[in-house]
Amino acid sequence: MVLRSRYLVTVTAPPIEDGAVWISGHRVRAAGAWTDLKDSLQVAHEPVVDLGNVIVFPGWVNAHCHLDYTDMAGQLLRPRAFPDWIKAILTAKSSWGVEEFKTSWLKGAQQLLQSGTTTVANIESMPEILAEVRSKTPLRLFSFLEMTGVRNQLPGKEIVNKAIALLESLPATRGGLGLSPHAPYSTYPDLLAECAAAAKQGWLLTTHVAESQAEFDMYMYRRGPMFDWLESQRSMKDCGLGSPIGHLARHGLLSPNLLAVHANYAWNDDVRLLASQGVSVAHCPRSHSYFRHRCFPMDEMLNFGVNVCLGTDSLASVTLQRDSPPSLSMSAELRDLHLAHPSLRYRQSIRMASQNGARALGLKGVVGELSPGSLADLAFIPFSGPLTGVEPALVGYSQPVEGTMIGGAWEWLAAPWKDRLGHEQR
C-alpha cells in the first residue's frame, strides 16, 4: 500500500509536506514527497490510503523500560535518598504474585503501543512470565534479562550461563534478547567480567550506571547512604577506586554492545570514555526529574559524540499529575526533555527517540526511520498547521496516537480509524 499524509517525518531528512510512504510487505519501499513517489515509482496500481491532515513518523524506539512495574505508578513515595526508593520497590515487588506482574507488564506494553512506540528495550526481572508475555505483544521487543548476584552469591559465570540458557529457550518473536547486569552496586566484578565476555560473543548488554549521587559516592569515596546500606550485604572491595563508569571500564563492559542507562553522574573523563568505546546512553527525563538528579550532562555527551537515546524507565519513578493518569509514553519523555534542555533542536530530540535508539540496539537503518529497506514501523498523529510547526507538534504531542503500524500491519488504531483501516489490523 501507499500511505499519503499532509506531513511526513522520515527522520533522515527535514519534514516533508504532502508526503507518502510506499509499503511492500513488512518494509518501506520508498518514502518522500507524494509527487516524486508517484512519478518515479509508478505506484498508480498500488492502493493509496490518504490519511489527510496528519503527521506520519517512524515508531518511537524506547531505549529503556521496566514494563512489569507499570501498575506501581503512584505506589512509592518520592525518596529523600535513592537507596530508600530501592528498598521501597523491593518491598512492593515482594507483595506481588506472578499474575500481578504479568498484568502490569501487558498493560505497559499496550500503553507504549498506543503512544506510538514500536520498539522497546525492556528489563526483564520476572523470567517466569517472559515466554507468555512476549507472545502477547506486537511490539518489537528486546528483552534484557536482569541479573544481580549480591543476594544469591552465585559465581558470575553460572549466573550468565543460566541467563543465556533461559533466553535461548524462548520462542522467537520480533526483536531480540540481551543481558542486563542490573547495576555496579547490585553485582560483583566477576559477573561484569562474564557479561563483557558474552558481549564479545555478540550479546547486547544494558546496565544502570551512575544513576544517583549515592551510587557515585559509594564508588568514588566509600561513603554515603548506599555504602552504609550495602556494607553489611556485599564486599565493598570494589569501592573507592574511581567512578561507577570507571568501574565498568575496569571490567571490560564498555563497548558498542553496551547500552548504559542514566549515566547522570559522570567524573572527569567518563563521558569521553563512553564516547571512545562506542557506548550508547539511555536518558529517561521523567525519571530523572522524579529523583531530582543534578542536570543531565547533555551538552557534554553530545559534544563528545555519545549516542544519547531516550527511554521511559518505569511508572514507579514518575511524578503523578493531577490532570491525567501516568502512562508509558515516549512523547511525555520528549516534553520533559525539552523542559530540562530548551536549547535542544527539535530534530535532535526526535532522533534521540528514534534513530539513536535503533543504533543502540544494532538496528541502524532498520527501525527508527522511514527509508528504503527499513521496517514499516510507524505511527501518525493529527496536525493541520504549517510545515514549520511539524517537529514542535511531534515533540509536544500529549495524546494517544491515531494509529501504530508494526511490520506493515496496523497494531493499534484509535476509534475513528478502525472502520477505515481496521481491515488491516491484526
Buried (B, 14 or more C-beta within 10 A) or exposed (E): BBBBBBBBBBBBBEBBEBBBBBBEEEBBBBBBBBEEBBEEBEBEEBEBBEBEEBBBBBBBBBBBBBBBBBBBBEEBEEBEBBBBBBBBBEEBBEEBEEEBBBBBBBBBBBBBBBBBBBBBBBBBBBBEBBEEBBEEBBBBBBBBBBBBBBEEEBEBEBBBEBBBEBBEEBEEBBBBBBBBBBBBBBBBBBBBBBBBBBBEEEBBBBBBBBBBBBBBBBBBEEEBBBBEBBEEEBEBEBBEEBBBBBBBBBBBBBBBBBBBBBBBBBBEBBBBBBBEBBBBBBBBBBBBBBBEBEEBBBEBBBEBEBBBBBBBBBBBBBEEEEEEEBBBBBBBBBBBBBEBBEEBEBBBBBBBBBBBBBBBBBBBBBBBBBBEEBBBBBBBBBBEEEEEBBBEBBBEBEEBBBBBBBBBBBBBBBEEBEEEBEEBBE
